[in-house]
């Protein structure tokens, strides 16, 4: 995907998500708080599907479920399904929710202990996958701009120097990307299981009062755990290119199929060049990645890293060529 297009898409996606987040701040916070609500068995007294026109003329459908419940010694009537907008363009979605809650059916109602009349049927998570994508795009966008405006040393990779030895950290995917990816994926699953629990609420398998909070802990805890695991793996040095000036050798990282340390003499390195890797998707689209590669004497080229950004790849290849004093070829 061309970098310019991806930057425009980053701005477009971020604008949509931030506007949506802004309108959802209070409801989303209330949705989070509902994970701490008390729960009580209630009963459905009425249900129907209602329609209304949106601000742009589109038709929306929403299940309107009326239920009664008792908190303490008081009886309450509620209609709220969730704090965030429960409407859908698809009539079948609203109909499925209404059908899953027939009149007379028991439902689990979550109510605010401080305001018992404030009840909700579906606590859940909604924005996590979209925000994870936005943060991932921001991470990429900042790196893209930094490579062009600042041109950091070695393309911005981490360099660890210890006397005559320099370790160059070249992970194939950063811990941040791993964490955001897992958070987004778990968030999407949680939104389906907890945020839109149609099937769960159609039977006696109503989720407990802490399910919403538990799902949130799983989503963010899972993302954090994967981030820390990947960070620990990277910090172990498995993805390090090690340049030893005293012995005039380079040890290649354990990536791109290398299962054991490979040490080569710098005198055996003929050049550093950037390999453009072309990928075709099923729809006929083409994407490119750029892999700085060592050309060795009498051996196949050895890829060191892979970037979507040709500028970063070029800056790194240029730095490495100067470091080990070999030519850099296009």
Order of alpha helices (4+ residues) and beta strands (2+ residues): alpha-beta-beta-beta-alpha-beta-beta-alpha-beta-beta-alpha-alpha-beta-beta-beta-beta-beta-beta-alpha-beta
